[in-house]
Amino acid sequence: MRIGISCFNQLRSQLGVSVMSIDVSKFRGSIPSGNLCEDAKIYEGTLPENLSGHVFIVAPYHRKNDSHLFMGEGVIIKWALQPQPGKIQVHSNKLKTWDSFWHWVQLPLGKLLPKAFFPARLGFLGVAEIANTAIVNMKGRLILTADAGRYWEVDPDTLKTITPIGYFDEHIISVPVSFFPMVANTAHPFYDPKTGELITCELKSKPRRENLFTDMVSAAYITFWDGKQKNYQDKNNTGIRHWELDGTVLDGSPHTTIVTEELVMIPDMPFQMGLATLLGLKIPLRKAYSKTQIYVVNRQDLNPDKATVPSRLVTFDGDSYHFLCNYHHIDGEIRMVAIQQATISLTEAIQPDDVKHFSGDRYYAEYYGIPWMFAFDPGVLRKVVIKDAQVIEEEALIHPGWFTTMLYTADPRELDDPKGYSAIYQVYAGYHQDLISRRQYLSFRDHENRVLTDKPLPQEDLPSVLAKVPLDKNWQELTKQIETEQEQNPDIPVSDLGKELLDFYVCDEGSVLVSIQFIPQDRGYIFTTVFTPKGSEAWLFAADNLSQGPIAKLSLSEDINFGFTLHSEYFQEISPRKSTYNVNRLSSALRSLTKVPYEFFFNRRNDIFKRKV
Ligand SMILES: [Fe+2]
């Protein structure tokens, strides 16, 4: 008889054996009804009395046949921070995109397709629109995003899904000829409060010449949206606009659009998609370029009368997944932090024929579809200074006990600060031997971005950590000081090193921090969701004193099971939606069958540039 990991851990707890590994059965969330209001009980500590505003977090909602952890429609979870006696209110609702319909219609046909362990799926009707990855606060408008599929707008008050953003033929299409063509974009567009525009990137894919069926390259477009439907009578009402990066081809895809007051930057990240991957076929992709490469565009070159824009390429060490970039330039320099992690791949996941690297054992079914997001190498935070498209300074913070960089946050009040951000708050998910498959190990053991190339891997799991890393310190020196401390104090648990140097909190065994959001009130607070051996919780930290631990812990009832949460956003005020922006879903799908293929195959830039929608 097979025993599930959750039962196994329960049994071990009852026997008094410490539970080392994460209970992965809690990763997959589901909510019984679409619209759920619950209380989260404060079971430890207190919330500050004057706490206010809302934190929105998004998670994938799993259905029976969703195989990848990031697959499934989004669930929006709203935390009303204003404390009531002993509790706060949590409201959640499913995001209702085309995805449910797509999933339902092709469920019987889907059995004919290979079982894919990939978040974006191509089917007979096109590509699912999941919008389950991140959230943007567009001046009070709640926008849900993903790396594949249009963005969707939700009413922040009722959490009702309102509309997709743009008809398909207003977007750059990556994979055409279907009701639901693929819009490959980025989960992290940037809302520029100065101009009121959402700035993002869209890709037009084509098979790679050397690997026609297994790999794709893309032309990259910068996309601006003013929040309105285009109106030809009104020159100030521009709708969605695109500029192609002239002569630029991306090997992978951007996960982020990085924006400053002067520039738009498009990273080319090792997140490669081939037609084969989308169809679930197991054909290896071409190896991605291992360094970080970013295409830099001057905002003043985005001429409304031109279809293309020149870009310059910047390259630096490490493979980056997220970026925290100052909005204002300092002495003409761009200052950013690249959040890096070697030995992971989000397009790969544990599959039924995988075995664990450290024990050689097979995985239980609960593990299938968990991406290779847990590393066997320390995480890297790389501070980079760029001037005139050249990297002029670089410092890396590497802590020998902090593995698996996940999500991060920073004080949003500092976006407009001429000095920029003062600190990054970074979640490390830890090192969990059970979650490293042999395939993952073999893929990355000799990777050039690895830190531990000449050192043995830790023999025991390492805990999840929340760290505040000030930007005004020298990170190279910090790294050296922590290394020296390790040499001089071999008995200090490796994750605890550096307590005199940095403010951080080390979680107990079995607890893993997931989403993280800065609450810009008073001294600042950090709101996190956490997997604990008892279930999903939310913890609140004082941003200026992480090491004291959470100042409040909130528990959730069994009814609320969000599973693995992703990105988040803070709204100080919520007001009823004023915008009348609306895209008709049916005519959008029908137009995708006529206008989109013509434009895609004839590929005349002017067709895109002079669209009349
Ligand atoms: Fe992200």
Boltz pocket constraint, residues with backbone or C-beta under 6 A from the ligand:
constraints:
  - pocket:
      binder: B
      contacts: [[A, 133], [A, 134], [A, 187], [A, 188], [A, 255], [A, 321], [A, 322], [A, 567]]
      max_distance: 6.0
